[in-house]
Structure formats: C-alpha cells, structure tokens
Amino acid sequence: MSKSFIKTLCLAITDVFSAQISALNIAKHSPLVTSDICFSPPVAFIEFSSLQMLLISLSLSLLYLFLCRRAHTVTVLFILTCALVYVTLLEETPQDTAYNTKRGIVASILVFLCFGVTQAKDGPFTRPHPAYWRFWLCVTVVYELFLIFILFQTVHDGRQFMKYIDPKLGVPLPERDYGGNCLIYDPGNTTDPFHNIWDKMDGFVPAHFLGWYIKTLMIRDWWMCMIISVMFEFLEYSLEHQLPNFSECWWDHWIMDVLVCNGLGIYCGMKTLGWLSMKPYQWQGLWNIPTYKGKIKRIAFQFTPYSWVKFEWKPASNLRRWLAVLGIIFMFLLAELNTFYLKCVLWMPPEHYLVLLRLVFFVNVGGVAMREIYDFMDDPKFYKKLGQQAWLVAAITVTEFLIVVKYDPNTIMLPIPFFIMQCWLLGILLIFTWTLWRFFIRYVPASVMSIDITLRYKETRRRKQEVPTDRDRPLGNVGTATPSGRSKLNGSSETVRQRKS
C-alpha cells in the first residue's frame, strides 16, 4: 500500500460523500419528487449539514496525516476547500439566526483545528502521530479563548450562556447530602451493616484510580504523586465549609482515596514507568516487517513512546528546581480544586459530560505540559523558554480560578476556621524556613557535594588500607622505619604528596 494509493482513497471518499449528499439535496428540492413513497431517505442523511461536512473533512485530513506521516498541507487545504465549496453552492442556509450563529462558531473552530494540525509547531511527543498532539494544542487554545469569553460576561449571562451548549444547564444545582453516617460497620442496619462502604463504591472509584494512574505517568515520581495526593485530602478538610461535597468520612479520605484508589493508581503507574524505562526502543518500518503478526504488534506499539526520558526532579539540588517543584505541586492542586469549584459556580452536575470532557482534555495535554516543564527546568541552556503547551495549561488553570472568584466570591471569601489557618501558616513557615536554610544559609552546590562525598569515601578507604591494625603491628615497635626514613604509620612520601594535593 503506497502513499499515492492512500491519497487517492481519501480523495475518492470525499468525492463519494459530496456526490451522494448533492444528489439527495437535489432530489429533495426537485419538483418531480412529490411522493414520500418514491423517495424517502433518512432525514438525518438528507440534512447533512455543513458542520458534518467539515467534520468529515477534518477526520479525513487526520486519517491522511496519520497514514502518510507527513503534514500534507496542500492536500488538507484541498479537502477543506471542497467542504467549504459544498457549503456555499449546494447547501441551503437555514433561516434561523441562533442556529446559524452556533454553526458559524463551530465551523470557525473546525477550520482553526484543521489549520493547527498541519501548521502548528510540534511538541516533544511524536507518538502515535505529531498531528495528534498538534490537534490538542489547538484545542487548548480554543478552550482558553472560551474561558476568557466566560470571564468577561456577567454572572447571569455566563451561566445562561451554558444553555447554548446544553439546554439542561443554567439552572441551580439541587442540594445534596454529603458525609452523613461514617460508621464502617453499622449495627443498626441488620440487612447490610456495611452499607456505608457499598454506597461509596460508585463510578468515581475507578475514576480516581485511573486518574492517578495517568497523573503518575505525567509526573513520573512517586514522592511528588504522594505529596499531591495527601495535600489534596488536607485541602478537602480545610475547604469543606465552602463546598459541601468536600465533607467526607475519615475512612473515605485516607483509606478509600489515599490508600486504595490513589495509592493503587500510583503503584500501577510506577510499575508501568519501570517497564517503559527498561523497554528497548528500536523501531522498524511497518512495510519492512514480513509477518502479519509482526505488523499488528508494530501497529500496537505505535501508541507507546518513541523514546523514554526518566524524570529526575532533584528538588533539593538548587533553588531553581525547588521552586519549580513547588510550582508544579501548587498548579496541580489548583487544577484539582477548579474541577469542583467550576461545577459549583457554573451550575454543572458532577455527572455532566462537560465535566468528563474537561478531564479527558487535561489527560491529553497534561503529559506534554509536564515534559516541557521538565525540559525547561533540567536544561535551561538549550530550552530558553517555557513550552507552548505548558504555557497554555498554566494560563487555563489561572483563568479557571479567576472565573470561580468572579462568579462566586462569597463562597471563596468564607472565613477559614482559625485552627485550620494556623496549620497552613505553620506549614508555609516551615517551607520558607527550610528554603532559606537550604539554599541561602547552608547552600552547597550539588556538583560540589557529590565530589566532596566521593573524595571523603576514597580518603577513608585509603586510610583503612594504609594504617595497620594493632594485631598487624610488631610488638615493641610502633613505627618501623622504612627505607625512605618515614614510618609506616605516616605513609610514604608519595602518599603524603597525594593527600596534600
């Protein structure tokens, strides 16, 4: 199967779609067709809108880019032009202002995505295809622009605008009961004494596990993942007076979340990281593999990394790395909090598909952002500026928080209990004190520290080899003279010269 054949196949599919849709529209509006019995195709197929044509064009463009492994800008432009020509010449524009407005906005987004998958700058990831990551980069831009638009609306208009996405939105959320009975074993319920545990076994349990499995693949460090996991539970304790859904039982916090869901997800993620770090990365072209089994295996491994970089954060090595790690932990926690606060201020129920789409979005862009942050922190001489995806993810996190502050300042400004405030101030003071002591009072560069430890170890071994024990010394003679006139305890002149150097 050659590239010319793939190109011809994609163009043929486009022509077939255009011909069928044109024939259906002509037949629909033809005066000769007067009977529904003579011509009654499916309504959804007759009303093949311009958005569907643009979606087909974008899908064919992505398929063509994926198969050919090249950014065929002219071919993608031709497919997009065919879709726009169809919309202009063959489709009848509906006389509905609201529908045309929605259609125009979505079509503009699709054209921008089509431009981005061919023209945007590549990121650090290349598998399964660079166009896939360029697509998510453009989705990141669109999402940030959407958040900016929501930020500049009034609270009422912003909430009612969500009805254009889903008519079920834009209404206040019903009150729910959180926390409640925290008994693990309820003797009062003879039918099922463990009903409190089974009530917590909902769809969020596998979501927690899968989420922390993916976060571990992003961060690639056990300690950072555990710190973020535990810190978020402390945040839930601290903010349960603002959001009722933060009020959970103690065993739900520390057993269900930290140990079972989060801990098991982190463990499986670290095992996967170990396998990826030891896996040999030697690739062979698909057409050079003789067997079908080998081809199928090669296609499956197309969705694994092209190469592997082990993250070594080393937060205590210098101030730059320490501040970078603190910033990563802070942004992770802020993004987690935004998930709950956005649902509250925009009146979105937890099970709504927009909440799930936001999580899927962060799954696809978070790994690229973390890799760009690590490269920028680890090698500042080569990476002189922060990566584009990391920049956008940071901007999105801040914009989401600003929306929360603007739309519901009363909830944000609810006073934190005094003893909780004391605990947080004590923690911040300890971090600040340790930072001053480690990097300003007792600062030793990592390179000098490693050299000093190595020299001390070598010097200790040399002294153990040169200085004899009491059983090895001759009786009555502490320092036997050597031909050079020096005692064995003091060592030879060469040894003394080496020690001085």
Buried (B, 14 or more C-beta within 10 A) or exposed (E): EEEEEBBEBBBEBBEEBBEEBBEBBEBEEEEEEEEEEEBEEEEEEBBBBBBBBBBBBBEBBBBBBBBBEEBBEEBBBBBBEBBBEBBEEBBEEEEEEEEEEBBEEBBEBBBBBBBBBBEBEEBBBBBBBBBBBBBBBBBBBBBBEBBBEBBEBEBEEBBBBBEEBEEEBBEEEEEEEEEEEEBEEBEEEEEEBEBBBEEBEEEBBEEBBBBBBBBBBBBBBBEBBBBBBBBBBBBBBBBBBBBEBBBBBEBBBBBBBBEBBBBBBBBBBBEEBEEBEEEEEEEEEEEEBEEEEEBEEBEEBBEEBEEEEEBEBEBEBBBEBBBBBEEBBEBBBBBBBBBBBBBBBBBBBBEBEBBEEBBEBBBBBBBBBBBBBBBBBBEEEEBEEBBBBBBBBBBBBBBBBBBBBBBBEEBBEEEBEEEBEEBEEEEEEEEEEEBEEBBEEEEEEEEEEEEEEEEEEEEEEBEEEEEEEEEEBEEEEEEEEEEEEBEBEEBBEEBEEEEEE
